[in-house]
């Protein structure tokens, strides 16, 4: 009888691990993040001419993540992406209890018919969505690191995931490089910033379809 019990226990553990890996997770996962929970305002630090939130990590596709403890990872899109779009008409997010892998599409942003997919910075289950930002997408561009967050992901392997992201001093260097590459698109349009900073808001909407597709591939890793 004891051997049978051990075998049944082992099978249960294997089954849970399998479903967690394949995106089939209990609905109770959403209970770990309270709806309307307060978002702590990030501490902004200025590095190499850029203001970045202290302690945040960044995916190369211009999404950010903040470790809030208890395996909760709050994520959004960064100020570079917000400036590039200028305004957002619509944002769509993977549904609650959806399992997303690191580097897999987690949300889609649209402006004037231009659509960009944004990649999840961590792997886990979507347990909360920012409905305020869904109803008022301007929050994403006006306040990207605070009230403009996109969703919270329950990330059981957060520590491992964060090692694959840009963080600390690397962030400002990466941002500088992104801006330099962006200038090559902006200069022919007369939209380059005089001080070497970000070009005018909404640059992507002024480009022709070919340049738009190229920009989406280069900065947001879209296919």
BELHUZI-V571940 format. One record per residue. RES is the residue in one small letter. SS is DSSP state (h for helix, s for strand, l for the rest). OMEGA is omega in whole degrees, 0 to 359 (* if undefined). D_CENTER is the distance of its C-alpha to the mean C-alpha in Angstrom with 2 decimals. Layout:
res,ss,omega,d_center
RES,SS,OMEGA,D_CENTER
RES,SS,OMEGA,D_CENTER
//
This chain:
res,ss,omega,d_center
x,l,181,49.45
x,h,179,47.39
x,h,178,46.39
x,h,179,45.28
x,h,179,43.18
x,h,180,41.45
x,h,179,40.77
x,h,178,39.32
x,h,180,37.06
x,h,180,35.86
x,h,178,35.17
x,h,180,33.13
x,h,180,30.92
x,h,181,30.48
x,h,179,29.66
x,h,179,26.97
x,h,180,25.35
x,h,183,25.58
x,h,177,23.98
x,h,182,21.10
x,h,185,20.46
x,l,170,20.77
x,l,180,18.63
x,l,186,21.70
x,l,181,21.31
x,l,178,23.44
x,h,181,22.65
x,h,180,23.37
x,h,182,19.93
x,h,183,18.81
x,h,182,21.52
x,h,179,19.90
x,l,183,17.68
x,l,177,19.94
x,l,179,19.27
x,l,179,19.34
x,l,182,18.97
x,l,178,18.95
x,l,180,15.95
x,l,180,17.25
x,l,183,17.12
x,l,174,15.77
x,l,182,18.42
x,s,178,17.93
x,s,181,19.74
x,s,181,21.05
x,s,178,21.09
x,l,176,22.75
x,l,181,22.49
x,s,174,18.80
x,s,181,17.60
x,s,180,14.69
x,s,182,13.95
x,l,177,16.09
x,l,179,14.91
x,l,174,11.15
x,s,187,9.87
x,s,173,7.94
x,s,180,7.27
x,l,178,9.91
x,l,175,8.06
x,l,165,6.82
x,s,180,3.26
x,s,177,4.80
x,s,178,6.41
x,s,179,9.88
x,s,182,12.62
x,l,180,14.71
x,l,180,17.39
x,l,178,18.86
x,l,178,16.03
x,s,180,13.64
x,s,177,10.07
x,s,183,8.46
x,s,178,4.75
x,s,176,4.03
x,s,188,4.79
x,l,184,7.65
x,h,177,11.33
x,h,179,12.17
x,h,179,10.35
x,h,180,11.82
x,h,182,15.13
x,h,179,15.25
x,h,179,15.10
x,l,174,17.17
x,l,182,17.08
x,l,178,15.32
x,l,185,17.68
x,s,174,15.63
x,s,179,12.27
x,s,184,12.41
x,s,175,10.52
x,l,185,11.77
x,l,176,14.80
x,l,180,15.59
x,l,175,16.84
x,l,177,15.11
x,s,177,14.57
x,s,178,11.67
x,l,176,12.09
x,l,182,10.14
x,l,177,9.54
x,l,180,10.28
x,s,177,9.15
x,s,178,7.46
x,s,180,7.89
x,s,180,10.30
x,s,183,11.31
x,s,171,15.04
x,s,176,17.48
x,l,178,21.17
x,l,177,20.76
x,s,185,18.16
x,s,178,15.28
x,s,175,12.09
x,s,178,9.96
x,s,188,6.30
x,s,178,6.03
x,l,179,5.29
x,l,180,5.77
x,l,177,8.70
x,l,179,11.43
x,s,185,12.84
x,s,176,13.66
x,s,184,11.93
x,s,179,14.36
x,s,179,13.52
x,s,180,12.20
x,l,183,12.58
x,h,176,15.62
x,h,179,16.45
x,h,178,13.55
x,h,181,14.53
x,h,181,18.06
x,l,184,17.46
x,l,179,14.55
x,h,177,16.05
x,h,183,14.46
x,h,180,11.09
x,h,182,13.12
x,h,186,15.71
x,l,190,13.95
x,l,186,10.24
x,l,182,10.43
x,l,183,12.78
x,l,180,13.78
x,l,178,11.05
x,l,185,8.42
x,l,183,7.25
x,s,175,8.34
x,s,181,9.81
x,s,174,10.24
x,s,189,13.67
x,l,183,13.44
x,l,180,17.11
x,l,184,16.62
x,h,184,14.15
x,h,178,16.60
x,h,181,16.84
x,h,184,13.13
x,h,179,12.73
x,l,180,15.68
x,l,186,13.95
x,l,176,11.49
x,s,180,12.62
x,l,179,14.05
x,l,182,17.17
x,h,181,19.32
x,h,187,17.42
x,h,182,14.65
x,h,178,17.25
x,h,178,18.99
x,h,178,16.02
x,h,179,15.36
x,h,180,19.10
x,h,178,19.17
x,h,180,16.52
x,h,179,18.71
x,h,178,21.83
x,h,180,20.71
x,h,180,19.74
x,h,180,23.25
x,h,175,24.82
x,h,188,23.53
x,h,186,24.39
x,h,180,27.82
x,h,181,29.69
x,h,183,28.71
x,l,184,29.88
x,l,180,26.46
x,l,180,26.04
x,l,183,25.74
x,l,183,29.06
x,l,179,27.72
x,l,180,25.39
x,l,181,22.26
x,l,175,19.83
x,l,183,21.78
x,l,178,22.38
x,l,176,19.69
x,l,182,19.20
x,h,187,20.45
x,h,181,18.93
x,h,183,21.15
x,h,184,24.22
x,l,175,23.97
x,l,185,25.90
x,h,180,24.29
x,h,179,24.84
x,h,178,23.15
x,h,180,20.19
x,h,179,19.76
x,h,180,20.22
x,h,179,17.60
x,h,178,14.95
x,h,187,16.00
x,h,187,16.17
x,h,185,13.03
x,h,174,10.46
x,l,177,12.48
x,l,179,13.70
x,l,*,17.10
//
